[in-house]
Amino acid sequence: MIKFNLSNFTLDAAAPGEPARRTITGTAVPYNTFATVQDGTRISFAPGSLPTTGKMPKLFMYHDSTQPVGLVTERLDTAEGMMFTAKISNTRLGDEALVLAADGVLDSVSVGVNPITFKYDDNGDMIILSANWIETSLVPTPAFEGATISQVAASAPDEEAEEEVTEPETETEKDETPMEIQAAAAPEATIPTTPIFAQPKRGFAMPSAAEYMAAMHQGGDTWVRVNRAFKENLLEKSSAYEFALAQDLTTDTAGLLEQRLLGPVIQDLNFMRPTVTALGVSAMPSTPSKTFTRTKISQHTSVSTQTEGSAVSSTKMTLSANTVTKSTQAGGVFISQQDIDMTAIPALQTIINDLTGEYMIRTDDVCSDALVTAATASGSTWTFAQTDPTSLVDALYDAAREMAEDTNYFPTHIYCAPNVWEKLGRQLDVDKRPLFGYVGANNNIVTNGLGGSTGLNYNSMNPLGLEVVVSNNFASGTMIVAHTPKGSPTSAFSFYEDIRGIMSNEDAELLGRNVTFYGYIATFANIPVCIQAITTA
């Protein structure tokens, strides 16, 4: 479950003569506003992402299901966010909630939701498209700025009126003496409760393993209270523990030790798309079909010198229709409800993040393969000789010449496998200086006439002004020189994509959830002659 905090209460109350009210009204979630949740993920809600019908979300204190104080009774979806009204139950805990709200202690609310469908933007931030709204809680700390509670309405007997009564009151008279509560007069918001008599401080009950894990998973104030109570208990009984600690070792009490899982989960794959990033993503045409058409000029018109009295040059323009086929890239898993409910590090979110990353790797692989297939063989070979760059320079300029002769375009990028990038970095001139400069570990700037850079990373070198793009999705030895200015209509290669994101549904028979991440992609070689492959040796 994901929890979000909102802030700021203002108070309003029933006027004299009105029925008693115990409600909170305000904004549960502002739309299109980002907040950072406990695992560090930035999340926002899309308009209409929370339901306005169905089971009413419960109202808790501190996201603690053992401290229920009411129900969300009204939900109104607006352009700015989800508005709500919650009714506070007429219980001692409900009275406490109203007092803390009036005093400004609990001046925020927080929602707990289970996302159903969502997507990630270009920054990797989650945008929730639909979710189950489980609960709303009164909490002291907000996460979203600008999300406010519009009013808190409460009524209580008028204490001054009670002091002047000389005759027994009827039940009707009691009900007709509501007291107005204003934020500026917090002390008046005190709601009479049954007197609490002095009694010895209760000893701290050691939590069970399940209670301990639940408090750690819930986090926030619940986790803080459990830890504080545990430490206080240790101090009170330190003399008794001194003897036990001298005799008992962890090897003797292994069954009492809890397993602490430190999140987030270690990520051993860098989810990146070097080739797609360099090319740029074009929007997939919104045609309800498996294919779409790209039009190219297969024969251009002509212009020549015209002799007076003679006909001008005339060549008709011929267009060709090229079919581009969409492909579906998808992956999914089934996750049991036990795995969702019983993992300290949220298993569902971890799996979704991994599915998203694998989608990125897969689509870059498909794009890289298509780029290699579209390339024209330049006929040049780069034979690596560490202190002789002649072969490399010859190969690069030969590929550039091929493009320029046919199109007047020049290369902008080198696409290569990691082992080719390594050779580029190790290429030296005759004086054994790096042919393509970089910034070393001691910030000693090394430059050379053929290149320069701003840092040692996969695109830190720029041979002859070309940006180097390295992807391990290219086969060993791959080296392609191409004219692919990002986002330009003159690019020799296009990558189209429509990311659909998460599809999820519950499986009641197997007690779990099926989760799928998918999208549609397509590639097209616009100008194959401007994609030149160089053989490496």
C-alpha positions in Angstrom: 0.0 0.0 0.0 1.2 3.5 -0.8 0.5 6.3 1.6 0.4 10.0 0.9 0.1 12.9 3.3 -1.9 16.1 2.9 -1.9 19.2 5.2 -3.6 22.0 7.0 -6.9 22.1 8.9 -9.4 25.0 9.3 -12.3 24.6 11.7 -16.0 25.1 11.3 -18.8 23.8 13.5 -22.5 23.5 13.9 -24.3 26.7 14.9 -26.6 26.8 17.9 -29.7 24.8 17.2 -28.1 22.7 14.4 -27.7 19.0 14.8 -24.3 17.8 16.2 -21.7 17.4 13.5 -18.5 15.4 13.5 -17.0 15.6 10.0 -13.8 16.5 8.2 -14.0 17.8 4.7 -11.2 18.6 2.3 -8.9 17.3 -0.5 -7.8 13.7 -0.2 -5.4 13.8 -3.2 -4.4 16.7 -5.5 -4.1 15.6 -9.1 -0.9 16.1 -11.2 1.2 16.8 -8.0 4.3 14.8 -7.2 5.2 13.5 -3.8 8.0 11.2 -2.6 6.9 8.0 -0.8 8.8 6.0 1.8 10.9 3.9 -0.7 12.0 7.1 -2.5 9.6 6.8 -5.5 8.1 10.0 -6.8 4.4 9.5 -7.4 1.4 11.6 -8.6 -2.3 10.8 -9.2 -3.9 11.4 -12.6 -7.3 13.0 -12.7 -10.0 10.4 -12.0 -7.6 7.8 -10.6 -9.6 7.3 -7.3 -13.1 5.8 -7.2 -16.1 7.8 -6.1 -18.3 4.7 -5.6 -17.9 1.3 -3.9 -16.9 0.5 -0.4 -16.3 3.6 1.8 -12.6 4.0 2.8 -12.1 3.8 6.6 -10.7 6.7 8.6 -7.7 5.8 10.9 -5.2 7.6 13.0 -1.6 7.2 11.9 -2.4 4.5 9.3 -3.0 2.2 12.3 -5.9 -0.1 11.6 -6.3 -0.7 15.4 -7.2 3.0 15.8 -10.3 3.5 13.6 -12.1 6.8 14.1 -14.6 6.9 11.2 -15.6 6.5 7.6 -15.2 8.5 4.4 -18.9 9.1 3.6 -18.7 11.4 0.5 -16.3 11.5 -2.5 -16.3 14.2 -5.2 -14.0 14.1 -8.2 -12.9 17.5 -9.4 -10.4 18.8 -11.9 -8.0 19.7 -9.1 -8.3 16.6 -7.0 -10.4 14.1 -5.1 -12.6 15.9 -2.4 -13.9 14.0 0.5 -16.0 14.2 3.7 -15.3 11.8 6.6 -17.6 11.2 9.6 -15.9 10.9 12.9 -17.4 8.1 15.1 -18.8 9.1 18.5 -16.2 7.2 20.5 -13.5 8.1 22.9 -10.9 7.6 20.1 -13.0 9.8 17.8 -13.2 12.5 20.5 -9.4 12.3 20.8 -9.0 12.7 17.1 -11.2 15.9 17.1 -9.3 17.4 20.0 -5.9 16.7 18.4 -7.2 18.2 15.1 -8.5 21.3 16.9 -5.2 21.8 18.7 -3.3 21.6 15.5 -1.4 18.4 16.4 -3.0 16.3 13.6 -3.2 18.9 10.9 -2.8 16.6 8.0 -4.5 13.6 6.3 -3.0 10.8 4.4 -4.5 8.3 2.0 -3.6 4.6 1.7 -4.1 3.1 -1.8 -3.3 0.0 -3.8 -2.4 1.0 -7.4 -4.2 -0.9 -10.1 -2.9 0.7 -13.3 -0.1 3.2 -13.7 2.8 4.3 -15.9 6.2 5.9 -15.6 7.2 9.2 -17.2 10.5 10.0 -18.9 12.0 10.8 -15.4 11.0 7.4 -14.0 8.3 8.9 -11.8 5.1 6.9 -11.3 1.8 8.3 -12.5 -1.2 6.4 -10.9 -4.1 6.0 -13.4 -6.4 4.0 -11.2 -6.2 2.6 -7.6 -8.2 1.1 -4.8 -8.8 3.6 -2.1 -8.4 1.6 1.1 -8.2 4.2 3.9 -7.6 7.8 4.9 -5.7 8.7 8.1 -5.2 11.6 10.4 -1.4 12.3 10.6 0.9 15.1 11.8 3.2 15.4 8.7 2.2 16.3 5.1 3.8 15.2 1.8 1.9 17.2 -0.8 2.2 20.9 -0.7 -1.0 23.0 -1.2 -3.4 20.2 -0.4 -5.7 21.4 2.4 -8.5 20.3 4.6 -11.3 22.8 4.1 -13.1 22.3 7.4 -13.6 20.2 10.5 -17.0 20.3 12.1 -17.7 19.1 15.6 -20.2 19.8 18.4 -20.1 19.3 22.2 -22.2 20.3 25.2 -21.9 23.9 26.3 -20.0 23.8 29.6 -21.1 27.3 30.8 -24.7 26.4 30.2 -24.4 23.3 32.3 -23.0 25.3 35.3 -26.1 27.6 35.3 -28.6 24.7 35.3 -30.6 24.5 38.6 -33.0 21.9 37.4 -32.4 18.5 35.9 -32.0 18.8 32.1 -34.1 16.7 29.7 -32.4 14.9 26.9 -33.9 17.4 24.4 -32.3 20.3 26.2 -28.9 18.7 26.1 -29.1 18.2 22.4 -30.0 21.8 21.8 -26.8 23.3 23.3 -24.1 22.7 20.7 -20.8 24.5 21.2 -19.0 26.2 18.3 -15.4 25.2 17.7 -13.0 27.7 16.0 -9.4 27.2 15.1 -8.4 30.4 16.9 -9.9 29.1 20.1 -8.5 25.6 20.3 -9.1 25.1 24.1 -12.9 25.3 23.5 -12.7 22.2 21.3 -12.2 19.9 24.3 -14.8 17.2 24.2 -15.8 15.8 27.6 -15.1 12.2 28.1 -15.3 9.7 30.9 -12.9 10.6 33.7 -9.6 8.8 33.6 -8.5 7.7 37.1 -4.9 7.5 38.2 -3.5 4.0 37.9 -0.1 2.4 37.8 1.8 2.6 34.5 1.2 -0.5 32.5 4.3 -2.6 31.7 5.4 -2.8 28.1 4.3 -6.0 26.4 7.0 -7.3 24.2 5.6 -7.4 20.6 5.3 -10.7 18.8 7.3 -11.3 15.7 4.3 -10.6 13.5 3.5 -7.3 15.4 7.1 -6.2 15.2 7.3 -6.8 11.4 3.9 -5.2 10.9 5.1 -2.0 12.7 8.3 -1.9 10.7 6.5 -2.4 7.4 3.9 0.3 8.4 6.6 2.7 9.4 5.9 6.3 10.4 4.6 7.0 13.9 3.6 3.4 14.6 7.3 2.3 14.1 8.5 5.2 16.2 6.2 4.4 19.1 7.1 0.7 19.2 10.9 1.6 19.2 10.4 4.3 21.9 8.4 2.0 24.2 10.9 -0.8 23.8 13.8 1.5 24.7 11.9 2.9 27.8 11.2 -0.6 28.9 15.0 -1.5 28.7 15.9 1.5 30.8 13.3 0.7 33.5 14.5 -2.9 33.8 18.2 -2.3 33.2 19.2 -3.8 36.5 17.4 -7.0 35.7 18.9 -7.2 32.2 22.4 -6.7 33.4 22.6 -10.2 34.7 20.9 -11.7 31.7 23.1 -9.9 29.2 26.2 -11.2 31.0 25.0 -14.8 30.5 23.0 -15.0 27.4 24.4 -14.7 23.9 22.7 -14.3 20.5 23.6 -17.9 19.8 21.5 -18.9 22.7 18.5 -16.8 21.7 18.5 -17.1 17.9 14.7 -17.7 17.9 14.2 -14.2 19.3 16.2 -12.3 16.7 14.2 -10.6 13.9 15.5 -10.5 10.3 15.9 -6.9 9.2 15.6 -6.3 5.4 17.2 -3.2 4.2 15.6 -1.7 1.1 15.5 -0.8 -1.6 16.5 -4.1 -3.3 19.9 -4.0 -4.9 19.7 -3.3 -8.6 22.4 -5.2 -10.6 21.1 -4.1 -14.0 21.2 -0.6 -15.3 17.9 -0.1 -16.9 18.8 2.2 -19.8 18.2 2.5 -23.6 21.3 4.1 -25.2 20.3 3.5 -28.8 16.7 4.6 -28.3 17.8 7.7 -26.3 20.2 8.8 -29.0 17.7 8.3 -31.8 14.8 9.9 -29.8 11.3 8.4 -29.6 8.6 9.3 -32.2 5.0 9.1 -31.3 3.3 6.0 -32.7 0.6 6.9 -35.2 -2.8 6.5 -33.7 -4.2 4.2 -36.4 -6.3 1.3 -35.1 -4.2 -1.1 -37.2 -1.2 -3.3 -37.0 0.6 -1.3 -39.6 1.0 2.2 -40.9 2.6 3.8 -44.0 5.7 6.0 -44.4 5.9 7.8 -47.7 9.3 8.4 -49.4 10.4 10.1 -52.6 11.7 7.4 -54.9 12.3 9.8 -57.8 13.0 13.6 -57.4 12.1 16.3 -59.9 14.9 17.9 -61.9 16.3 21.3 -62.6 18.9 22.2 -65.3 20.1 25.1 -67.4 17.4 26.2 -69.9 18.3 27.5 -73.3 16.1 30.3 -74.6 13.3 28.9 -76.6 13.9 25.3 -75.5 11.9 23.2 -73.1 12.8 23.2 -69.4 14.0 20.1 -67.6 11.1 18.0 -66.5 11.1 14.9 -64.4 8.1 13.7 -62.5 8.3 13.0 -58.8 7.5 9.5 -57.7 6.4 8.6 -54.2 6.6 5.2 -52.6 4.4 3.9 -49.8 6.4 1.9 -47.2 4.6 -0.3 -44.7 5.8 -0.2 -41.1 4.7 -3.0 -38.8 4.0 -2.5 -35.1 5.3 -5.1 -32.6 4.1 -5.8 -29.1 6.8 -6.0 -26.3 5.4 -7.3 -23.0 6.2 -9.2 -19.9 4.2 -10.4 -17.0 4.2 -12.3 -13.7 1.7 -13.8 -11.3 2.3 -12.7 -7.6 0.5 -14.4 -4.8 -1.4 -12.4 -2.3 0.8 -13.8 0.5 3.8 -12.4 -1.3 2.1 -9.0 -1.5 1.0 -9.0 2.1 3.9 -10.7 3.9 7.1 -9.1 2.4 8.8 -6.3 4.4 10.1 -4.8 1.2 7.0 -4.5 -1.0 7.3 -7.4 -3.5 4.6 -6.1 -5.9 6.3 -2.7 -6.4 9.8 -4.4 -6.8 8.4 -6.7 -9.5 6.7 -3.9 -11.3 9.9 -1.8 -11.3 11.8 -4.8 -12.7 9.3 -5.4 -15.4 9.6 -1.8 -16.4 13.4 -2.0 -16.6 13.3 -5.3 -18.6 10.9 -3.6 -21.1 13.5 -0.8 -21.5 16.3 -3.3 -22.2 14.2 -5.4 -24.6 13.0 -2.4 -26.7 16.6 -1.1 -26.9 17.6 -4.5 -28.1 15.0 -4.6 -30.8 15.9 -1.1 -31.9 19.6 -1.9 -32.0 19.0 -5.0 -34.1 16.9 -3.1 -36.6 19.6 -0.4 -36.9 22.2 -3.1 -37.7 19.9 -4.7 -40.3 19.2 -1.4 -42.0 22.9 -0.4 -42.3 24.7 -0.3 -45.6 28.1 -1.9 -45.7 30.6 0.9 -46.2 33.3 -1.4 -47.6 35.8 0.0 -45.0 37.6 -2.0 -42.3 39.2 -0.6 -39.2 42.2 -2.7 -38.2 43.1 -1.7 -34.7 46.7 -0.7 -34.1 47.1 1.1 -30.8 49.6 3.7 -31.8 48.6 4.1 -35.5 45.1 5.7 -36.0 45.4 5.8 -39.8 43.0 2.8 -40.3 40.4 4.3 -38.0 40.5 7.7 -39.6 40.3 6.2 -43.1 37.2 4.1 -42.2 35.4 7.0 -40.6 36.0 9.4 -43.5 35.1 6.7 -46.1 31.7 6.2 -44.4 31.1 9.9 -44.3 32.0 10.3 -47.9 29.5 7.6 -48.9 26.7 9.5 -47.2 27.7 12.9 -48.5 27.9 11.8 -52.1 24.4 10.4 -52.2 22.5 12.7 -49.8 24.6 15.8 -48.8 24.1 14.6 -45.2 27.1 13.9 -42.9 27.3 11.5 -39.9 26.4 12.6 -36.4 26.8 9.4 -34.3 28.9 6.3 -33.9 26.9 3.3 -32.6 29.1 0.5 -31.3 29.4 -2.5 -29.0 31.4 -2.2 -25.7 34.5 -3.9 -27.1 34.6 -1.4 -30.0 34.2 1.5 -27.5 37.1 0.0 -25.6 39.4 0.1 -28.7 38.3 3.7 -29.4 39.4 4.7 -25.9 42.8 2.8 -26.2 43.6 4.3 -29.6 46.8 6.4 -29.4 48.6 8.7 -31.7 52.2 8.3 -32.7 53.3 10.1 -29.5 51.2 7.6 -27.4 48.6 10.2 -26.4 44.9 9.2 -26.3 43.5 10.0 -29.7 40.2 11.1 -28.2 40.7 13.2 -25.1 39.1 12.7 -21.7 39.2 13.9 -18.1 41.3 11.6 -16.0 41.0 10.6 -12.4 43.2 13.5 -11.3 41.3 16.0 -13.5 44.3 16.2 -15.8 42.7 17.3 -19.1 44.1 15.3 -22.0 43.3 16.7 -25.4 44.1 15.8 -29.0 43.3 17.4 -32.3 40.8 14.7 -33.2 38.7 14.8 -30.1 37.8 16.2 -26.7 35.4 15.5 -23.9 33.8 16.5 -20.6 34.0 13.2 -18.8 35.0 9.5 -19.1 31.7 7.7 -19.8 30.1 5.9 -22.6 29.7 9.0 -24.8 32.6 11.1 -23.4 34.6 10.8 -26.6 33.6 12.4 -29.9 35.8 11.1 -32.7 35.7 13.7 -35.5 32.8 15.4 -33.7 30.6 12.3 -33.7 28.7 11.3 -30.5 29.5 7.7 -29.4 26.6 5.6 -28.3 27.5 2.3 -26.6 25.0 -0.5 -26.1 25.6 -4.1 -25.1 22.6 -5.0 -27.3 25.0 -4.7 -30.3 26.9 -7.8 -31.2 30.7 -7.8 -30.5 32.5 -5.8 -33.2 29.5 -3.8 -34.3 30.4 -0.2 -35.4 27.9 1.9 -37.3 28.3 5.5 -38.5 25.0 7.2 -39.1 23.3 10.5 -39.7 20.7 10.5 -36.8 20.2 14.0 -35.4 17.8 13.4 -32.5 14.3 14.5 -33.2 15.1 15.7 -36.7 12.9 14.8 -39.7 16.2 14.2 -41.6 17.2 11.4 -39.4 18.1 8.2 -41.3 16.3 6.0 -38.7 13.1 6.3 -36.7 11.9 4.6 -33.6 8.2 4.7 -32.8 6.7 3.8 -29.4 3.4 3.7 -27.5 4.0 2.7 -23.9 0.8 1.3 -22.4 2.3 0.6 -19.0 0.8 -1.7 -16.3 -2.2 -4.0 -16.8 -3.3 -5.8 -13.6 -6.1 -8.0 -12.4 -6.9 -10.1 -9.4 -7.0 -13.9 -9.7 -9.4 -15.0 -7.0 -9.0 -18.7 -7.8 -5.2 -18.7 -7.2 -5.4 -15.9 -4.6 -3.0 -13.4 -6.2 -2.6 -10.8 -8.9 -1.5 -11.0 -12.6 0.7 -8.0 -13.5 1.8 -7.2 -17.1 3.8 -4.4 -18.5 3.5 -3.8 -22.3 3.9 -1.3 -25.1 3.9 -1.1 -28.9 7.1 -0.2 -31.0 8.1 0.1 -34.6 11.2 1.0 -36.5 11.9 2.3 -40.0 15.1 3.0 -42.0 14.3 6.4 -43.6 17.6 6.8 -45.5 19.6 3.5 -45.4 22.6 5.0 -47.2 23.1 7.3 -44.2 23.6 4.3 -41.9 27.1 2.9 -42.7 28.5 -0.2 -41.1 32.3 -0.4 -40.6 34.0 -3.8 -40.3 36.3 -4.0 -37.2 39.3 -6.3 -36.9 
